[in-house]
Amino acid sequence: MTHVVRRNKAAKPVAEAAPGDAGFDATLTELPLLPNERIWGFWQHSSVNIGLAVATWAFLQGAAVAYYVGVVQAIASIVIGYGISVLLIALAPCMPSVKYGIEQFVGLRSAFGENGARVVMVAVSTVLAAAWSAVLAIMFGHGLVTVANQIFGVELSESGVTASLLALVAIIVSCLILARGPVSVEAVCRIIAPMLMVILVGILVIVFSHNTWSELAALEPLGGVSDDPHLSFLLAIELNIAGGFAWWPNMGNLARLSRSSRVGFWPNWMGIFGASVVAAIVGALAALSLQIEDPTQWMIPLAGAGIGVVALVIICLANVTAILSQGYASMVALKGGGGRLFRTAAWPWLIAVILGPSAILVFFPAAVYDNYGRFLSWGAIVLAPLCAVQIVDYFVLRRRHLHIRDLFLPIGQSRYGYWKGVNIVAFVAVGAGAVTYSLLLNPVSYEPSALFRHTTASLPAFAVAAVTYYVLTRLVVQPLGLGGYDTRSARR
Amino acid sequence: MDSRVDDATFEQELQKRLHMIESPDGPSLTVPDLPLLDFAVAAVGLALATTLLMWWAY
């Protein structure tokens, strides 16, 4: 992700780079950063954050919320949901990463152990990145099918093989651009991101020029008026909490590049909160005013055939840039925190690891794109408890103090060695959180339990994981002298 | 594009940086913690916004 906004810093096109070389970049490794390698002030970090947030996934988010609630509750649920999860993510992984300049999954070793953190990193970076890339690629396919139907007067199905093949094209093009390196990624994103901003403003202008606020506020949710509006509101809030937690795998490594803790904290409120909220609200307004859930179907009814097709093509391209951003962030995470295997791996191999599964997923659009809410909840099941464990470990149990050398020592010598490099207690806590989530909101059927209407699912999952981790650490890990929690050893 | 770092180079650079972190006289690689006030402002602001929006949305 770093390179998405760093100009003229292409890595050296030779087999291996060394410190002092023009091609050596510590941000692509798990090394703690030097002060001069922390390149971002407040506005640089904010601009990257905003650039990430204003992407096509915001349209999907807004449309998913619009399925459950009308305009007023959509706005409220988006602000509340994103606010809660962004506050938690801005604490962890962001704060340990910015304090020590460490790669976020290296920082996670204090809670999960070296091998445990690697398992989390590979799972989160590959599975979620593949799934998100597939969602975006399918949206690309839907958009181009709509363009073809409009221009050539054909009637291709948006859920047919043609759309999946076009989605595969998006994945292949993304692979080719990623293979050319960070400069090409940055160049593509720099062109598309402003165009997407113009489309967002355009949607807002068109929606408000055709509807008064009273008319918009009276619009029914896409799924119809519910018998239980409170439950629908809670489902919308849950969707947005989950949408915010979806940023967890990327945000620590962005904060790592910030020059101070404040610069690592507040830009999250500008970008993944502020910009995401605005973009998702625009998406909800468009979906509700047109009563259409699929964002690729909005442009032509909103702007007419000519401008609508142009806007749709831009949105299709914006999906490719979002795949690039997501894919690049995951590859940097793998390279930085994946240990020797990934650190010494060639770039094309990493591309295959990240985007290979997406190429298969695009042929199963019902699994991800058509069930966006369920897809978000699959991520939140794990990400909310992960966030909880790291917050309790770093802020409560370790009082914001990590022994950096021990994060890098061999498992047998590190105070964070736990059981063969795995802190079983951390995984038990995440498991307890995940089970709690599943009991409150079935991730397969998306059926909420009776208790959900009072609690949501992500927040109890977070709380259960936090308490489980704290109690088991006090009762099991500390008495065994594991994890470096012993105050005498911590003071050495 | 390739940015692979060999093991020896990585280890050498890691040791140099760890030494800098642990050296009391060297340049500090760590930055001060987030002031509690910043967190409090964010948390209280969010709580107020949530209350206001819950009232508005019902």
Interface residues (C-beta under 8 A of the other chain):
Chain A: A10 A11 K12 P13 V14 A15 E16 A17 A18 P19 G23 F24 D25 A26 L28 T29 L31 P32 L33 L34 P35 R38 V72 Q73 I75 A76 S77 V79 I80 G83 I84 L87 A90 L91 M95 V98 K99 Y100 G101 A179 R180 G181 P182 F233 R259 S260 S261 R262 G264 F265 W266 W269 K335 R340 R343 T344 A345 A346 W347 R400 I404 R405 F408
Chain B: M1 D2 S3 R4 V5 D6 D7 T9 F10 Q12 E13 L14 R17 L18 M20 I21 E22 P27 S28 L29 T30 V31 P32 D33 L34 P35 D38 F39 A42 A43 L46 A49 T50 L53 M54 W56 A57
